[in-house]
Amino acid sequence: MPGQFHFPIGAPGNTLVFLAFVVALRLLPNLQIHLGANLGFDRPSVARSCLLLALTCPTGLVIHEGGHYLAGSALGQFCRRLVVGPVELAHGPRRWTLRFVPMGNAGLVDFVPSTFERFRMNRAICAAGGPLASLCSGVIFVWLASRAGTPSRFWVCSFCAQWALVGVLGLAPFLRGTARSDGYLLWELIRGGAAVDAIQRDLLTASSHATPLRFRDWPNDLVRRLADAPAGSQARRYAAYLAYVHCLDRGEIHTAGISLDRLMADWTASDPPEYALEAAYFLALYGNDLPTARQWLARETRDAEPWVRLRAQAAIEQATGNQDLARALADEALTALNAAPACGAHQYEIDRLHAVRNGAK
């Protein structure tokens, strides 16, 4: 995912893993042995070397991911989850939760921005934070190893330095599937263009659901560029949905209606349920097309956030003239929202529901 910063084991692919271990297990051991001999330390056995590699691996992971985390936190990014090996810390609705997960990634930090101003620079700093932390720790571990007074201390520090090198190799620009190495993400951010637009697109709604960022605060020029996706594609419909909620939150009703028409023109049953529910809401409240609004509401029976469906129902009841029922539905939705964590997306919903409840457009 574009918002995730990976440790290079398992994320960019086997090629980078192979390269990292060729360097770490072939070149560095020679330097270790040479430095150890100068200090009077015997070379450990193969079994002991493998054990030390396994025991020092978590240190490299924590340092690398800690670099990403510190960089993102300093820039006001919101961390949704942090993974080190099989351990995941996830930011739940009220607090952090700890659980064990399959090791799809050796390490990962998942950030979403609280603002899209200076996006490329901020994301580049986040991406570089992990390799930079690995580089700094590697220098420190080499220094500690060179001054170690015992064989155990020397070999522990030198193997930690090896894992630091693996973290630095995350700067190599590798891509496998949707997993980008830190270096690949940096290269995309430097080049700019459609790749950066796609990264931002995939972070827009996630950011508004995790931070106070409103839909109306999204970059307007980005929202317009995303509409250039091929006609009939899922990406084009999603871009139209983004433009719809962005414009509606800005109070640009006519422009929002144009985006909704583009969204629903090639709607498919596999599209997210929010599309049809938004059509029901908008056509009832702003489009003066109550029959079609009812059709969209009846057509969409899948689960969605309760306040989205209630808002559509309330808009239809208001358009029908059932003001009391419309207010009751809006109040039910507001009660559910007040119990949910505060964020920009929920504040958008609250504003829309107050408009329906008060009979305003």
Secondary structure, DSSP 8 states (H G I E B T S, - for coil): -TTEEE-SSSSS-HHHHHHHHHIIIIIHHHHHHHHHHHTT-----HHHHHHHHHHHHHHHHHHHHHHHHHHHHHTT-EEEEEEETTEEEEE-SSSEEEEE---SSSEEEEEE-S--TTHHHHHHHHHHHHHHHHHHHHHHHHHHHHT-SSHHHHHHHHHHHHHHHHHHGGGS--EETTEE-HHHHHHHHHH-THHHHHHHHHHHHHHHHHSS--GGGS-HHHHHHHTTS-TTSHHHHHHHHHHHHHHHHTT-HHHHHHHHHHHHHT--TTS-HHHHHHHHHHHHHTS--HHHHHHHHHH--S---HHHHHHHHHHHHHHHT-HHHHHHHHHHHHHHHHHS---HHHHHHHHHHHHHHTT--
